[in-house]
Amino acid sequence: MPKDGEKILGESRRSLIKKWLQEADRPLTGSDLSQKTNVSRQVIVQDISLLKARNEPIIATSQGYVLFENTQKKQLIKRIVACKHTHEETKEELYTIVDHGGTVTDVTVEHPLYGDIHASLFVSNRLEADQFLARLSATKASLLSELTSGVHLHTIEANSETQVDAVCNALRNKGFLLE
């Protein structure tokens, strides 16, 4: 760990970033990493790009950076579900999934020009859903599903098939599940 005000340079900084991601039990933001290394967030973004170019399994999620192998520690049940809802119903969709024990690992839409557009989310509780929605509002960004009139895919993860079934049933009951 650097002393206060001490910058960590190049390869040493990237090695530390990788180590911190391996040890982390939550996503680390670019701001977290820039404070730890006393460099700008933009330098961290460049470091992450260099690490990814070396095939380090780093994923940028809506909560921050994670090492892909950290997301695979225990065997989870995964299912891809097709959903459709309005922009205003996004909060209800996310809450429905996490309240039934699911994690929304990603969102995918099929674009007529680019094909599949995929984004990592890793939203597993209401706090993370609220943080995602707050960033959506603050950035005035569009949801990917707005490109496809609300139609999108989510990969849902849970500890058991029963939990994934509960998520799907709840989404179905609310009219969000496309079948």
Secondary structure, DSSP 8 states (H G I E B T S, - for coil): ---TT----HHHHHHHHHHHHHH-SS-B-HHHHHHHHTS-HHHHHHHHHHHHHTT--EEE-SS-EEEGGGGGSS--EEEEEEEE--GGGHHHHHHHHHHTT-EEEEEEEEETTTEEEEEEEEE-SHHHHHHHHHHHHHHT---GGGGGTTEEEEEEEESSHHHHHHHHHHHHHTT-B--
